Amino acid sequence: MSSAGAAVVGLISGVISIIEATKTIYDAAKDVKGQPETFRQVHARLVLVIGILNRARERALIVDKTTQEALEPILESCKAKAKNLQKIFQKVIRKDDDKWYNRYKKALSTLGKEYKVECLMEEILKDIQVLVYERLMGTATNAQLKEIQEAIKEMNEMPSSLQGETRGGTQNYQGSSNNNANTIRGARRNGTGDLYHNEIKGDAHFGSNSTNPTFNICAPPERLETPPNPLAVIPFSRDPDFVKRGVIFDQIDQKCAVLGSRTALVGLGGVGKSQLAIEYAYRTQERSPKTWVFWVHASNAARFEQSFRDIANCVKIFGRQNPEANIFQLVHDWLRDDRKGKWVLILDNVDDASFLVKDQSTLQDGQTNGIDSGSLQPLVSYLPHCPNGSILITTRSRNTALKLVEQRDTIVVGPMSKGDALTLFENKLGGHTSCDYTSELAAELEFMPLAIVQAATYVYQRAPRYSVQEYLEEFRKSGRKRTSLLNYEGEHLRRDREAKNSIMTTWQISFNHIREIRPSASDLLSLMSFFDRQGIPEALLQSRSDQRNSQQDQKENNGGRFARFARFVHGDASSNDNVDGTSQSSVNNGFEDDVLTLRNYSFISVNLDGTTFEMHSLVQLAMRKWLEDHGQQERWKRQFIRNLNADFPTGEYENWVSCQALFPHAQSAAAQQPEDQDSLIDWASILYKAAWQRKLERGFLVKSTMIRLIVWKW
């Protein structure tokens, strides 16, 4: 936990403790003679405050440092008022007598009338309102938000707890009747009767009509504030180790320089999209100090709204404190006003645009923001097209990007070049580096920026007792060791709190999302993760059924496992073992959509011939780990082996071209012995046929002893 986070949690805990102690004082003397009504009403709101603060304490742990720091003055203010309320309760409330008013009046004569319990409670509730509306969205339920508003109004309109005194405010009078008003302090407006006293101080007598008058006591209007000069609101510090990455940054500069432009950075999680956006934000501020730069967290509706509230507070938009205001419309109108100057808006982590493009009747957790649901537009409509501003978007999904920008305005961000990757490694490692080993490790990490930063952090924190060479040696030991190293969660100052610092976890979040939106695409990626990373044939991916039919069961009954093994040794191992009841046309119907989904998330790419696929080996590793965690690894390993065995031909000369194309996948299979006894037969068949084809060539590691071992198992 950061120091700012610890301070915020400590402050919230302190306020809760004080409020609970205040409630205990009242509860101990509950319902005794002379109990003040005002105190009873204040006490009734304490439970609401405690409940919201308990949720706020949990959420404060997961917000970013900037938000945590912004919470501190609000909580300090709330804590001071809570202490004063506790002090009044301690001085006044007694269980054994009814002289509460004398003690209360005496206490206020010392402390001041601003210590009246209804005034203190109203101010505490207002602090809580700011907390849940502007800083910790999602802390309060919709019902609690409404209760806060009603409680503030009740505290404001409640008769004064001091006898003979009324609350201040603005009086709106309608009618022309006789009216006696007692000590209405403040401005009197809209009187329509005969007024016998102009100064509303003490008793005032109004009109000469029997019609009932109407009085509206209103809170003071929101005051106008002086707006700040243009500034950059960037929730992350600048990275001194940033690497420009060749033409990508030039493309960003070029596209975003166009007036009214919208540009999207699209790429796999961990390739550095947000880091490019952060650097662009700081460079914009340097080049053009009069340009506003705003950062919007756009991973979901709640964070999107919170970011808009932060913008409204930053530029001090009039009306933003009205709980009934449409904060999106306020910010939209401010951005469209060219008198405010130029601006750049960065929408980070827009991985799912559904909350932006759909009609908004409610926000997350049922919050409606006080806006008439019938008048709500899609949130994307509040992102203005205007010549004084440009928008830069980061997303993992090409499909999401195309909902927000034109195809020509997308910039694909891939892994780094070798040179840029080495520069990043050296920047992060400082003096703890060896060029040869660093180059090899960068290649093993497939030049992925997040993986490089992970590895560099891991080495740097353990230096000088640990080196790049040792990391590289461990990384190459096994898939399990690679998974362990790539799961390492180091501290990254420039990653959003929702983004993971481990590249494995980063990708697994995307796997979960794909599983939710298109399970069949997730199945396809699961199957592909067991192949060699290059040249994955389309033909081997069409069958994803894990069911065996009665024909295969009959075969096993007729010959047993050993007989089946003997058949494939003699070239009779059959693709018929993989018969499923699904028609080919049915299988093909969704295949292209599955491929498109995976391409949209940059998990796979299509080769120029259009019939084979490629993917990153680290993505395969992450997917297999995800399958293991979900108890699905053996299922998809079994399917991979079955599909490969069905298509892998025997080693006759006329089959050599096909064998050579599939041989890398046979090597991948050799390293992945299945647990299932039936799959072992298919696995052994693959090894036998591959060995047959390569028996006169070097490089194939499967020996006859391995096959004899497999035979022995049956």
C-alpha positions in Angstrom: 0.0 0.0 0.0 1.3 3.5 -0.9 1.8 6.1 1.8 -1.1 8.1 0.3 -3.3 5.0 0.4 -2.3 4.3 4.0 -3.1 7.9 5.0 -6.5 7.8 3.4 -7.5 4.5 4.9 -6.3 5.8 8.3 -8.4 9.0 7.9 -11.5 7.0 7.0 -11.0 4.6 9.9 -10.6 7.6 12.2 -13.9 9.2 11.0 -15.7 5.9 11.4 -14.4 5.5 14.9 -15.6 9.0 15.9 -19.0 8.6 14.4 -19.5 5.2 16.1 -18.5 6.8 19.4 -21.0 9.6 18.9 -23.7 7.0 18.1 -22.8 5.1 21.3 -23.3 8.2 23.4 -26.8 8.7 22.1 -27.7 5.0 22.3 -26.8 4.9 26.0 -29.3 7.7 26.8 -31.9 6.8 24.2 -35.6 7.7 24.9 -35.0 9.3 28.3 -37.1 12.3 29.3 -36.2 15.5 27.6 -34.3 13.9 24.7 -33.9 16.6 22.0 -35.7 16.0 18.7 -32.9 17.6 16.7 -30.4 15.2 18.3 -32.6 12.3 17.5 -32.8 13.3 13.8 -29.0 13.7 13.6 -28.5 10.3 15.3 -30.7 8.7 12.7 -28.2 9.7 9.9 -25.1 8.3 11.6 -25.8 4.7 10.4 -25.9 6.0 6.8 -22.5 7.7 7.2 -20.9 4.7 8.8 -22.1 2.4 6.1 -20.9 4.5 3.2 -17.5 5.1 4.9 -16.9 1.4 5.4 -17.4 0.9 1.6 -15.2 4.0 0.9 -12.4 2.4 3.0 -12.4 -0.7 0.7 -12.5 1.3 -2.5 -9.8 3.7 -1.4 -7.3 0.9 -1.5 -7.7 0.4 -5.3 -7.9 4.0 -6.6 -4.8 5.7 -8.0 -2.4 7.8 -6.0 -3.8 11.1 -7.5 -7.3 10.3 -6.3 -6.0 9.2 -2.9 -4.2 12.5 -2.4 -7.4 14.4 -3.5 -9.4 12.5 -0.8 -7.2 13.6 2.1 -8.5 17.2 2.5 -12.1 16.1 2.2 -11.6 13.5 4.9 -9.7 15.9 7.1 -12.6 18.3 6.9 -15.1 15.5 7.7 -13.0 14.3 10.6 -12.9 17.7 12.2 -16.7 18.1 12.0 -17.2 14.6 13.3 -15.0 15.5 16.3 -17.0 18.6 17.0 -20.3 16.6 16.8 -18.9 14.1 19.2 -17.8 16.9 21.6 -21.3 18.4 21.6 -22.9 15.0 22.2 -20.5 14.4 25.1 -21.3 17.7 26.7 -25.1 17.6 26.3 -26.5 14.1 26.3 -27.1 12.6 29.8 -29.0 9.5 30.7 -30.0 10.7 34.2 -31.6 14.2 33.7 -33.5 16.3 31.3 -31.4 19.5 31.4 -30.0 18.9 28.0 -31.0 22.4 26.7 -29.2 24.3 29.3 -26.0 22.3 28.7 -26.4 22.7 24.9 -26.9 26.5 25.1 -23.9 26.8 27.4 -21.8 24.7 25.0 -22.8 26.8 22.0 -22.1 30.1 23.8 -18.5 28.9 24.2 -18.0 27.1 20.9 -20.2 29.2 18.6 -23.6 28.7 16.8 -21.9 27.0 13.9 -21.6 24.0 16.3 -25.3 23.4 16.2 -25.8 19.7 15.7 -27.9 20.1 12.6 -25.3 22.3 11.0 -22.5 19.9 11.8 -24.4 17.0 10.5 -25.3 18.8 7.3 -21.7 19.6 6.6 -20.6 16.0 7.3 -23.2 14.8 4.8 -22.0 17.3 2.2 -18.4 16.0 2.6 -19.7 12.4 2.2 -21.6 13.6 -0.9 -18.5 15.0 -2.5 -16.7 11.8 -1.6 -19.2 9.5 -3.4 -20.1 11.8 -6.3 -16.7 13.1 -7.3 -13.9 10.9 -5.9 -15.1 7.4 -5.1 -17.7 6.6 -7.7 -19.6 3.4 -7.0 -19.1 3.6 -3.2 -22.7 4.4 -2.5 -25.8 2.6 -3.9 -28.4 4.6 -5.7 -30.7 4.4 -2.7 -27.9 5.8 -0.5 -27.2 8.6 -2.9 -30.9 9.6 -2.7 -30.8 9.3 1.1 -27.8 11.6 1.3 -29.6 14.3 -0.7 -32.7 14.0 1.4 -30.8 14.1 4.6 -28.9 17.2 3.6 -32.2 18.9 2.7 -33.8 17.8 6.1 -30.8 19.1 8.1 -31.0 22.4 6.2 -34.8 22.9 6.7 -34.9 21.5 10.2 -36.1 24.0 12.9 -33.1 25.4 14.8 -32.0 23.4 17.8 -31.7 26.7 19.7 -35.1 27.9 20.9 -36.3 31.2 19.5 -33.9 30.9 16.5 -34.9 30.0 12.9 -32.6 28.8 10.1 -31.3 31.3 7.5 -32.1 31.2 3.8 -33.9 32.9 1.0 -37.6 33.5 1.4 -39.9 33.3 -1.7 -43.4 34.6 -0.9 -46.4 34.2 -3.1 -50.0 35.5 -2.3 -51.3 38.6 -0.6 -52.6 37.4 2.7 -51.9 38.3 6.3 -48.7 36.6 7.2 -46.6 36.6 10.3 -43.0 35.6 9.8 -40.6 35.1 12.6 -36.9 36.1 12.3 -36.4 35.1 8.7 -32.7 36.1 8.3 -31.3 36.9 4.9 -32.7 38.2 1.6 -36.5 38.4 1.0 -37.6 38.1 -2.7 -40.7 37.8 -4.8 -43.2 39.2 -2.3 -46.6 39.9 -3.9 -48.6 41.3 -0.9 -48.6 44.5 1.1 -45.3 44.6 3.1 -45.4 46.5 6.3 -41.8 46.0 7.2 -38.9 46.1 4.8 -36.3 44.7 7.1 -36.8 41.1 7.8 -35.3 41.0 11.2 -37.5 40.0 14.1 -41.3 39.8 13.6 -42.6 40.8 10.1 -46.2 41.2 9.1 -47.3 40.5 5.5 -50.5 41.4 3.5 -54.2 41.4 4.2 -55.6 38.3 2.5 -56.8 35.0 3.8 -55.0 33.1 1.0 -52.3 30.8 2.3 -48.8 32.0 1.3 -46.0 29.8 0.0 -42.4 29.9 1.3 -39.4 28.2 -0.4 -36.3 28.1 1.7 -33.4 27.7 -0.8 -29.7 26.9 -0.2 -27.3 29.6 -1.3 -26.5 29.4 -5.1 -23.3 27.9 -6.4 -20.7 30.6 -6.5 -18.8 31.4 -9.7 -15.1 30.4 -9.6 -12.2 31.7 -11.5 -11.1 29.0 -14.0 -7.4 28.0 -14.0 -5.0 28.5 -16.8 -4.6 25.6 -19.2 -2.9 22.6 -17.7 -2.3 18.9 -18.1 -4.2 16.4 -16.0 -2.1 13.2 -16.4 -2.4 10.6 -13.5 1.0 9.1 -14.2 4.5 10.5 -13.9 6.7 10.8 -17.0 9.0 7.8 -17.8 12.6 8.9 -17.9 13.4 5.6 -19.6 10.9 6.0 -22.4 12.0 4.8 -25.9 10.5 6.7 -28.8 10.0 3.5 -30.9 10.8 4.8 -34.4 8.0 5.7 -36.7 5.1 4.9 -34.3 5.5 8.2 -32.3 5.9 10.1 -35.5 2.6 8.6 -36.7 0.9 9.7 -33.4 2.2 13.3 -33.8 1.1 13.4 -37.4 -2.4 12.1 -36.9 -3.2 14.0 -33.7 -2.0 17.3 -35.2 -5.0 17.3 -37.5 -7.8 19.6 -36.1 -10.7 17.6 -34.7 -8.9 14.3 -35.1 -9.6 11.0 -33.5 -6.8 8.4 -33.4 -6.6 4.9 -31.9 -3.6 3.0 -30.7 -4.4 -0.7 -31.2 -2.4 -3.7 -30.0 -1.9 -6.6 -27.7 -1.9 -6.0 -24.0 1.7 -5.1 -22.8 3.0 -3.6 -26.1 3.2 -0.1 -24.6 0.1 1.7 -25.9 -0.6 3.6 -22.7 3.1 4.4 -22.3 3.1 6.0 -25.8 0.0 8.0 -24.8 1.6 9.2 -21.5 4.7 10.4 -23.4 2.5 12.1 -26.0 0.6 13.9 -23.3 3.7 15.3 -21.7 5.2 16.3 -25.1 2.0 18.1 -26.0 2.2 20.0 -22.7 5.8 21.0 -23.4 5.2 22.1 -27.0 2.0 23.9 -26.4 1.6 25.1 -22.7 -1.8 26.7 -23.6 -3.3 23.4 -24.6 -5.4 21.5 -22.1 -4.5 17.8 -21.7 -7.1 15.5 -20.1 -6.8 11.8 -19.2 -10.0 9.7 -19.1 -10.0 6.2 -17.7 -12.3 4.4 -20.0 -12.3 0.8 -18.9 -15.9 1.0 -17.7 -18.8 3.4 -17.3 -18.1 4.2 -13.6 -14.4 5.2 -14.2 -15.5 7.1 -17.4 -17.9 9.2 -15.3 -15.4 9.8 -12.6 -12.9 11.1 -15.1 -15.5 13.5 -16.5 -16.1 14.7 -12.9 -12.4 15.2 -12.5 -12.3 17.3 -15.6 -15.3 19.4 -14.5 -13.6 20.0 -11.1 -10.3 20.8 -12.8 -11.7 23.5 -15.1 -14.3 24.6 -12.5 -17.4 24.2 -14.7 -20.3 26.0 -13.2 -23.2 23.7 -12.1 -21.0 20.6 -11.6 -21.9 20.5 -7.9 -25.6 20.1 -8.6 -26.4 16.4 -8.0 -29.1 16.6 -10.7 -26.7 17.9 -13.4 -25.7 15.8 -16.4 -21.9 15.9 -15.9 -21.3 14.5 -19.3 -23.3 17.4 -21.0 -21.5 20.0 -18.9 -18.0 18.7 -19.9 -19.2 18.2 -23.5 -20.4 21.8 -23.8 -17.2 23.1 -22.2 -15.0 21.2 -24.7 -17.0 22.5 -27.6 -16.6 26.1 -26.6 -13.6 27.3 -28.6 -13.1 30.2 -26.2 -11.7 27.7 -23.7 -8.7 27.0 -26.0 -7.3 23.8 -27.6 -7.4 20.5 -25.8 -6.3 16.9 -26.1 -8.4 14.1 -24.6 -6.8 10.7 -24.0 -9.2 7.7 -23.5 -7.1 5.0 -22.0 -8.0 1.3 -21.9 -11.2 1.3 -24.1 -11.1 -2.4 -24.4 -14.9 -2.8 -24.5 -16.8 0.1 -26.1 -20.3 -1.3 -25.4 -20.8 1.1 -22.5 -19.9 4.0 -24.7 -22.1 3.2 -27.7 -25.3 1.9 -26.1 -28.1 4.1 -24.7 -27.4 4.8 -21.1 -30.4 4.4 -18.7 -28.2 3.7 -15.7 -24.6 3.7 -14.8 -22.6 1.0 -13.0 -24.1 -0.3 -9.7 -27.5 1.1 -10.6 -26.4 4.7 -10.3 -28.4 7.2 -12.5 -26.4 10.3 -11.7 -29.7 12.2 -11.2 -30.2 12.4 -15.0 -33.6 11.7 -16.5 -33.0 8.2 -18.1 -35.2 9.1 -21.0 -32.9 12.0 -22.0 -29.6 10.0 -21.8 -27.7 9.6 -25.0 -24.9 7.1 -25.6 -21.8 8.3 -23.8 -19.8 8.5 -27.0 -22.0 11.4 -28.1 -20.5 13.5 -25.3 -17.1 13.2 -27.0 -17.3 16.3 -29.2 -16.2 16.6 -32.8 -14.8 20.1 -32.9 -11.8 21.8 -34.4 -10.3 22.9 -31.1 -9.7 19.4 -29.8 -8.3 16.0 -30.6 -8.8 12.6 -29.0 -6.3 9.7 -28.6 -7.6 6.3 -27.7 -5.8 3.2 -26.5 -7.4 -0.2 -26.9 -6.6 -3.9 -27.3 -9.4 -4.5 -29.7 -9.4 -3.4 -33.3 -13.2 -3.9 -33.4 -13.6 -1.5 -30.5 -11.3 1.0 -32.2 -13.5 0.9 -35.4 -16.5 1.9 -33.3 -14.8 5.1 -32.4 -12.5 6.0 -35.3 -12.1 5.5 -39.0 -9.9 2.6 -40.2 -7.3 5.0 -41.6 -7.0 6.6 -38.1 -5.8 3.5 -36.3 -2.2 2.9 -35.5 -1.2 -0.7 -34.9 1.3 -1.0 -32.0 3.3 -4.3 -32.0 6.3 -5.5 -30.1 9.5 -3.3 -30.1 12.2 -3.6 -32.7 15.3 -5.3 -31.4 17.2 -2.1 -31.1 14.5 -0.3 -29.1 14.0 -3.4 -26.9 17.7 -3.4 -26.0 17.6 0.3 -25.3 14.6 -0.2 -22.9 16.4 -3.1 -21.2 19.6 -1.1 -20.7 17.6 2.0 -19.5 15.8 -0.1 -16.9 18.8 -2.1 -15.7 21.2 0.8 -15.4 24.7 -0.7 -14.9 23.5 -4.3 -14.3 23.6 -5.5 -17.9 25.5 -7.6 -20.3 24.8 -6.8 -24.0 25.0 -10.4 -25.2 22.7 -11.9 -22.6 20.4 -8.9 -22.7 20.0 -9.4 -26.5 19.2 -13.1 -26.1 16.7 -12.4 -23.3 14.9 -9.7 -25.3 14.5 -12.1 -28.1 13.2 -14.8 -25.7 10.7 -12.2 -24.5 9.7 -11.5 -28.1 10.5 -7.8 -27.6 7.4 -7.2 -25.6 7.8 -4.0 -23.6 5.9 -5.1 -20.5 7.8 -8.4 -20.3 11.1 -6.6 -20.7 10.2 -4.2 -17.9 9.1 -7.1 -15.7 12.4 -9.0 -16.3 14.5 -5.9 -15.8 12.7 -5.1 -12.5 13.2 -8.7 -11.4 16.9 -8.6 -12.1 17.5 -5.0 -10.8 15.8 -5.7 -7.4 18.1 -8.7 -6.9 21.4 -7.3 -8.2 24.3 -7.7 -7.6 23.5 -11.2 -6.4 21.5 -11.9 -9.6 22.1 -11.2 -13.3 20.5 -11.2 -16.7 22.4 -14.4 -17.5 20.9 -16.2 -14.5 17.4 -14.9 -15.5 17.9 -16.2 -19.0 19.1 -19.6 -17.8 16.1 -20.0 -15.5 13.8 -18.8 -18.3 15.0 -21.5 -20.6 14.7 -24.3 -18.1 11.0 -25.2 -18.6 7.6 -23.8 -19.5 6.7 -23.9 -15.8 9.7 -21.8 -14.9 8.9 -19.3 -17.7 5.4 -19.0 -16.4 6.6 -18.4 -12.9 9.0 -15.6 -14.0 6.4 -14.0 -16.3 3.8 -14.0 -13.5 6.0 -11.8 -11.4 4.1 -8.6 -10.3 6.6 -5.8 -10.0 5.6 -2.2 -9.1 5.0 -0.1 -12.2 4.3 3.6 -11.5 2.9 4.2 -15.0 0.3 1.5 -15.2 -3.3 2.0 -14.3 -4.5 0.4 -11.1 -6.8 -1.9 -13.1 -4.0 -2.9 -15.4 -1.8 -5.8 -14.2 2.0 -5.6 -14.0 2.4 -9.2 -15.1 2.2 -9.8 -18.8 0.7 -13.3 -18.1 -2.1 -11.8 -16.1 -2.6 -9.0 -18.6 -3.3 -11.4 -21.3 -5.3 -13.8 -19.2 -7.7 -10.9 -18.5 -8.3 -10.7 -22.2 -8.7 -14.5 -22.4 -11.5 -14.1 -19.8 -13.2 -11.4 -21.9 -13.1 -13.4 -25.1 -14.5 -16.4 -23.2 -17.4 -14.1 -22.2 -18.2 -12.5 -25.5 -17.4 -15.5 -27.9 -16.6 -18.9 -26.2 -15.9 -20.5 -29.6 -13.1 -18.1 -30.3 -11.7 -18.9 -26.9 -11.8 -22.6 -27.8 -9.9 -21.9 -31.0 -7.2 -20.0 -29.1 -7.0 -22.8 -26.6 -6.4 -25.3 -29.4 -3.9 -23.1 -31.2 -1.8 -22.7 -28.0 -0.4 -26.3 -28.3 0.9 -26.0 -31.9 4.2 -24.6 -32.9 3.8 -20.8 -33.0 4.3 -20.5 -36.8 2.6 -22.2 -39.8 -0.5 -23.4 -37.9 -2.7 -25.0 -40.7 -6.3 -24.0 -40.9 -7.2 -27.6 -41.7 -6.1 -28.8 -38.2 -8.2 -26.2 -36.4 -11.6 -26.9 -37.9 -12.4 -29.8 -35.5 -12.8 -28.7 -31.9 -15.1 -31.5 -30.6 -13.8 -33.5 -27.7 -16.3 -36.3 -28.1 -15.5 -39.8 -29.4 -18.3 -41.7 -31.1 -19.4 -45.3 -30.9 -17.3 -46.3 -33.9 -14.1 -45.6 -31.9 -15.5 -47.4 -28.9 -16.2 -50.4 -31.1 -12.6 -50.3 -32.4 -11.2 -50.5 -28.8 -13.6 -53.3 -27.9 -12.5 -55.3 -31.0 -8.7 -54.9 -30.7 -7.7 -53.2 -27.5 -5.2 -50.4 -27.2 -2.2 -52.5 -28.3 -4.0 -53.6 -31.5 -4.9 -50.0 -32.3 -1.2 -49.0 -31.8 -0.1 -51.8 -34.1 -2.5 -50.6 -36.8 -0.9 -47.1 -36.9 2.6 -48.7 -37.0 1.5 -50.3 -40.3 0.1 -47.1 -41.7 -3.5 -47.9 -40.7 -3.8 -45.4 -37.9 -6.9 -43.6 -38.8 -8.5 -40.3 -39.0 -11.7 -42.2 -38.6 -11.0 -42.1 -34.9 -12.0 -38.5 -34.9 -15.5 -38.7 -36.3 -17.9 -36.2 -34.8 -21.5 -35.6 -35.7 -21.0 -32.0 -36.7 -21.3 -31.2 -40.4 -18.4 -29.4 -42.1 -20.6 -26.5 -43.2 -21.8 -26.0 -39.6 -18.2 -26.0 -38.4 -17.2 -23.4 -41.0 -20.0 -21.1 -40.3 -18.4 -19.6 -37.2 -14.8 -20.3 -37.9 -14.1 -17.0 -39.7 -15.8 -15.0 -36.9 -13.6 -16.8 -34.4 -10.5 -16.0 -36.4 -11.6 -12.3 -36.7 -12.2 -12.0 -32.9 -8.7 -13.3 -32.2 -7.1 -11.1 -34.9 -9.0 -8.1 -33.4 -7.3 -8.7 -30.1 -3.9 -9.2 -31.9 -3.6 -12.7 -30.4 -3.1 -14.3 -33.9 -2.1 -13.2 -37.3 -2.8 -14.6 -40.8 0.1 -15.5 -43.1 0.2 -14.1 -46.6 -1.1 -17.3 -48.1 -4.3 -17.0 -46.0 -4.3 -20.6 -44.9 -1.9 -20.7 -42.0 -1.7 -18.7 -38.7 1.0 -17.4 -36.4 1.0 -16.3 -32.7 3.4 -15.3 -30.1 5.0 -18.2 -28.1 4.5 -16.2 -24.9 0.7 -15.9 -25.7 0.7 -19.7 -26.1 2.4 -20.1 -22.8 -0.1 -17.7 -21.1 -3.0 -19.5 -22.7 -1.8 -22.9 -21.5 -1.4 -21.6 -18.0 -4.9 -20.1 -18.2 -6.3 -23.5 -19.3 -4.4 -25.2 -16.5 -5.9 -22.8 -13.9 -9.4 -23.6 -15.4 -8.9 -27.4 -15.5 -9.0 -27.4 -19.3 -5.3 -28.1 -20.3 -5.6 -31.8 -20.8 -8.8 -31.5 -22.8 -7.2 -29.1 -25.4 -3.9 -31.0 -25.4 -5.9 -34.1 -26.2 -7.7 -32.3 -29.1 -4.5 -31.0 -30.5 -2.9 -34.4 -30.5 -5.9 -36.0 -32.1 -6.2 -33.4 -34.9 -2.4 -33.5 -35.6 -2.4 -37.3 -35.7 -5.4 -37.4 -38.1 -3.6 -35.2 -40.6 0.0 -36.3 -40.2 0.8 -38.7 -43.1 3.1 -41.7 -43.0 6.7 -41.2 -44.0 6.6 -42.4 -47.6 8.5 -40.2 -50.0 5.4 -38.8 -51.7 4.3 -37.5 -48.3 7.5 -35.7 -47.4 6.3 -32.2 -48.3 3.3 -32.6 -46.0 5.4 -34.1 -43.3 7.9 -31.3 -43.4 5.2 -28.7 -43.0 3.7 -30.5 -40.0 7.0 -31.5 -38.5 7.4 -28.4 -36.2 4.0 -29.3 -34.7 5.1 -32.9 -34.1 8.1 -31.5 -32.2 5.7 -29.4 -30.2 3.6 -32.5 -29.5 6.7 -34.5 -28.4 7.2 -32.0 -25.6 3.6 -32.4 -24.4 2.9 -36.0 -23.4 -0.7 -36.4 -22.5 -2.1 -38.0 -19.3 -5.0 -39.6 -21.0 -4.3 -43.3 -22.0 -6.3 -43.0 -25.3 -4.4 -39.8 -26.3 -1.1 -41.6 -25.7 -1.9 -43.8 -28.7 -2.4 -40.8 -30.9 0.7 -39.2 -29.4 2.8 -42.3 -30.1 1.4 -42.4 -33.6 2.6 -38.8 -34.3 6.1 -39.6 -32.9 6.3 -42.8 -35.0 5.3 -41.2 -38.2 7.6 -38.1 -37.7 10.5 -40.4 -36.8 9.8 -42.5 -39.9 10.0 -39.4 -42.1 13.2 -38.0 -40.4 15.0 -41.2 -39.7 17.8 -40.3 -42.0 17.9 -36.6 -41.0 19.4 -35.1 -37.9 17.6 -33.0 -35.4 14.6 -35.2 -34.4 14.9 -36.1 -30.8 12.4 -38.9 -30.4 14.2 -42.2 -30.1 13.0 -45.8 -30.5 13.3 -46.3 -26.8 10.5 -43.7 -26.3 8.2 -45.6 -28.6 9.1 -48.9 -26.9 8.2 -47.2 -23.6 4.8 -46.2 -25.0 4.2 -49.7 -26.3 5.1 -51.1 -22.9 2.4 -49.0 -21.2 -0.2 -51.1 -23.1 
